[in-house]
Amino acid sequence: MNIRKLSLGLMVLVMLLTFATSASASTTRTETGAVYHSGGNLALEYTAYDSHISGWMYASVYRVTASGDVFVGYGSVEGGYPYDNGMRTGTVYLGNQPAGTYKYVITLPSNWMGPSVVWRGY
């Protein structure tokens, strides 16, 4: 009888730990920012540390206009691998863009550190 209780207790413990670790990555947060671009090729580089927590980081770029934001580009990076350094980096190449204000919206798991963002020409 003790073996059965031990097996049941161990199974419950494993289920609780599985739920706790999967639930920790289920909440996300959103970071935004903007830059004035003088025209030409534009790219957004974004980096975050995933803390070895499984999830995705999504980056969207919009051109800000008087009539509203216009979608320009999108990128995503998966993270949470247990066997690497945990740094996740992606680049959204936007091509030749007119002068104006551009903004990014990055959504990532709450437990990730970052993001760090760099706008650049290429």
N, C-alpha and C positions, 0 to 999 in steps of 0.2 A: 504494500500500500504506500509506503514512503517513496518508493521509486516513482509511482504515478503522480504523487503530489509534487515531487521535485521536477518531473518532466513537464507537468502543467505550469508550474511556477516559472520554469525556464522559458517555456513557449510564450507565456504572457510577457515576460521581461524582454524577449527578443522582439515581440510585436510592438511593445511600447517604445523601445529604442528605434526601431525602424520608422515608426510614425513620427517620433520627435525629430529625427534627422531629415526626413523628407519634408516635414512641415516647416522647418527652419528656412528653406529656400523658396517657400511658396509666396512670400510677400516681396513686393518690388517697390522701388522708388524711382522717381523721375528727376533728372537734372536737365537744366536748360541754360542756354547762353547765346550770345549774338556777337557778330563782328561786322564791321563795314569793310566791303571788298571793293577795290578800285577797278576791277575788271580783269578778265583773263582766266586762265586755268585755276581752279580752286579745288582743294581737297580738305577733308576733315579726318584727322587721325585721333583715335580715342583708345585709351588704355585703362585697365582696371585690374586689381588683384582679386582673384576669385575665392581666396581663403579655402580652396579645395571644396567649395560648396557648389553642387551641380546647378546649372542654370544658363540662361542666355542673356546677352547684352544686345540691345537693339538701338541703333542710331538712325535718326531721320533728320534730314536737312531741308529747310524751307527758305524761300526768298520772301522777305517781308515787303509787301506792296500796300498801297493805299486801299485797295479793294480786298485785302486779306492775304494770308500766307499762301504761297504757292509751293507745292511739293517739288523738290529738286532731286533728291537721292536718298538712298537707304543702304544700311549694312547691318550685319549681325555677327556675333561671335559666341560660340558655345564654350562653357568653362566647367570646372569642377573635377578635372582629372586628378587622380591621386598620385600620379607618377611624374609630375613635372613641377616647374617653379611657380605655377599659379598665375602668371602674368597673361592677360588676354589683351590683344591689340588688333584693331581693325582700321581700315581706311576706306572712306567713301570718296571716290574720285568723281567729281562733279562736272568735269570738262570745262569748256570755255563759257564763263558766266558773265553777264553784264554787271556793271558797277551797281552797288546797292548794299542793303543790309541783309545778312543771312543769319538764320538762327538754327541751332540744333536742339533736338529733344532726344535724350538718352534714357532708356529704361533698363534697369538692371536689378538683380536680386539685392535685397536690403543688406544682406550680410557681406556683400562684396565691398572692397575699399576702392574709392575713386568715384567717378572717372577723372582722368586727366585728358585734356583736350588741346589739340594744336591745329590751328588753321594754317594752311600753306598753299603756295602756288607750286606748279610743276611744269 
